[in-house]
Amino acid sequence: MTASSDPRLEKEKHIRYWQRCRDTYLPTPYTSGDSTRLMWACFIFSALDLLSVPLEARERARIRTWVLSLQHPDGGFCGSPNHAYQGQDAHRGEPNIAATFFALILLAMAPEEGAERSAFAGVRRGRLLRWLRKLQREDGSFGQNLWEGRPVGGSDTRHSYLASSIRWMLRGDVSSPDGDAAWVEDVDVDSLVRHIRLGQTYDGGVAELDSHESHAGYAYCGVAALYMLDRPLVSSSESDKDGSHSAIAQGIRDREGLLRFLAGRQFTYLAKEEEEDDADAEDLVEARIGSLSLEESCRHVGFNGRWNKKTDTCYCWWVAGTLAMLGTPFPVNIAPSRRYLLEITQHRIGGFGKVAGAPPDIYHAYLGLAALATMDGGDEDLKEFDAGLCCSRDTTRKIEMARDGLVEGIRGKKGGGESWVDDGFWSSG
């Protein structure tokens, strides 16, 4: 915990900021992000959860109705009502992997009171997992969505992370009526691990491919994908005890190099130099790199995502979250990093801006909270945080209960006078 003289999270201001985001129309710039509306909703409600603001019964019902309305009949979720499946005679919306990830977290956060085990009721589990399998390419990477039956979109680790997380949230340990444990095709875990392993670059960082530029965001997604593969599919399972055969051990070929890369993302925040720089430019002038200091006496330490870039609130999270999953003492300056967030980018109306002087936005406001909840044991004003799923541990517990309830429902219907249906539901037989 920080000393009393250190800056504090303005919790009440943050709560009011997130309540405004929840209750009113978002500013015009968010219009271009309509296809990612599920992401905005997930960040808003996750932030309120992290700040210990409970959902009312009416909110739970509205969230569930809205999210399930975005489910595609062939599996997966669409990003917003304007991109949802509208039937055979209208535009056929396509589900995408990011929307599906956020949809499942939202559903887990909004069960009916006392009905956490039924939070995934209505999710077409079988079809969703088969759709997820189709998104994987032969090289182990995942696409964003299907187009004419083939995965399209980048091959980067963001999609690998989302796929690994969706798999963990839904798969569980369940066998089919005829005893075939693989009743729903699983993704090719080995090729997924190999794909991520090939993304580590010469400088220790992670990129889409080892010939591309490394990036802290890619590093988080690559490590998180492996981390979720290592997480038991059922809460009672035991993981690899010595870690030698874990996905992280197999997928990160140069652990020390990765740690050096992450440590290299921090540098002293220089207010005067930032002010003199072009406000729209993200690159630092090469000559200034040598003047950056990591001395213990520095007041503020920020993080960037790539070499020769400015500090940015979100990279405090991408670096801190990755280090938390690697399970090593943070090779970064925690106290000045917290001060950077709380004194430089925390906004007077609540939320966090991208950089000093920037207005708060949903993306950076949520990841600023995530960073504070993760760094050095967390923040007393925030719930405990799950670095793998980027949500509170309370939400993770609800996800586990929802998955277990779904799996128990599958087991309970076998031999109960009802017939097995392809999408994971049953009909009277």
Residue, then its C-alpha position, 0 to 999 in steps of 0.5 A: m500500500t502507498a504511504s499516506s503522503d502519496p496520491r490516492l485514487e479519487k474513487e468517488k469521481h471515478i464512480r461518477y465518471w463510469q455512471r455517466c458513461r453507463d447512463t448517458y449517450l457517449p460522445t460523438p467520437y465513440t460512433s466510429g466504434d459502434s461495432t465494438r459496443l460490447m467492449w465499451a459495455c464490458f469496460i463500463f460495467s467491469a469498472l463499476d464492479l472493480l469499484s464495488v458498485p453493484l448491479e441492480a436487478r433491472e440492470r442485470a435483466r437488461i444486460r442479459t437480454w441485450v447481450l443474448s440478442l447479439q448471439h449468432p445462430d451459428g455460434g459466437f456474438c456480434g459486436s452491436p445491434n447494428h452488426a447483429y444477425q437480422g434473419q435470412d431476408a436482411h443483412r447477415g451479421e457476422p460474429n467476431i471473436a472479440a465481441t464473443f469474449f466481452a459478451l461472456i464476461l458481461l453475462a457472467m457479471a449479470p446473473e439473476e440474483g443468486a443464480e450465478r450458475s445459470a449466468f450462461a443459460g441461453v449461450r449456444r455452447g456447442r455451436l460457439l466452440r465449433w465456430l471457435r475451432k473454425l477460426q483457427r488457421e493451420d499455423g495455429s493463429f486465429g482470425q477475427n471472424l469467418w468469411e465464406g467459411r474461412p478465418v479472416g483478420g490479422s494473425d496477431t496474438r490478440h486473437s490467440y488470447l481471446a480464443s484461449s480465454i473463450r475456450w477456458m470460459l466455456r469448455g470445462d470437463v464434459s464428455s458426450p453421451d457416447g463417451d467421446a470426451a472430444w464431443v466438441e472439437d477443441v482448438d489445436v493447443d499445440s499449434l497455438v503455443r507454437h504460433i505464439r513462440l514464433g512471435q518472440t523477437y530478437d529484443g525479447g518482446v512479442a510481435e505478430l511474427d518474429s520479423h515484425e516490431s515487438h509491442a507491449g500489447y502483443a506481449y500481454c496477449g501472447v503471455a495471457a493466451l498461454y496463461m489461460l491455457d495453463r489455467p485448469l478447465v475446471s476449478s478442482s483440477e491441478s495444474d502442472k506442478d513444476g511448470s516444466h510442461s506449462a504452456i508459458a514454459q513452452g511458448i516463451r523461448d526467452r523468458e529473461g529477454l521478455l523481462r528485459f523488454l518489459a522493464g525497458r518500457q518504463f522511463t521517467y516522465l519529463a513534463k517540460e519535454e512533453e510540453e515542447d513536443d508536438a501534441d499530435a506526435e507520438d515519436l520521441v526525438e532520438a536525441r532525447i533518448g539518452s537523457l531519459s533516466l531510471e534513477e530511483s529518485c524520479r517522481h513519475v515513471g511512465f510506460n510506452g508500448r514500443w521503442n521510441k514512443k511516448t508514455d501512455t496510460c494503457y501501457c502501464w496495464w499491458v506491462a503490469g498485467t504481463l509481469a503479474m502472469l509471469g509470476t516474477p517480482f516486478p523489475v520496474n519502479i512501482a511507486p513512481s509508476r503509480r504516481y504517474l497514473l494518479e498525478i499525471t493522467q488521472h483526470r479531475i472529473g474521474g477516469f484516466g486520459k491517454v496522456a497528460g492533459a488528455p480527456p478521459d476515455i473508456y479504454h484508458a480509464y478502465l486500463g488505468l484502474a486495471a494497472l492500479a489494481t495489479m501493481d504491487g498488491g493492488d489498490e485498497d479502493l479496488k477489488e482484487f484483479d485477475a490479470g489473465l481475464c482483465c476483470s475482478r477476481d469476483t467476476t472470474r469466480k462467477i465465470e467459473m460458476a456459470r461454466d460449471g452450471l452449464v457443464e452440469g446441465i449437460r451431464g444432467k440431461k444425459g439419459g434423463g429422457e431427453s435427446w441430445v441436440d447439436d448446439g448444446f441444448w436439449s428437446s423432449g424426446 
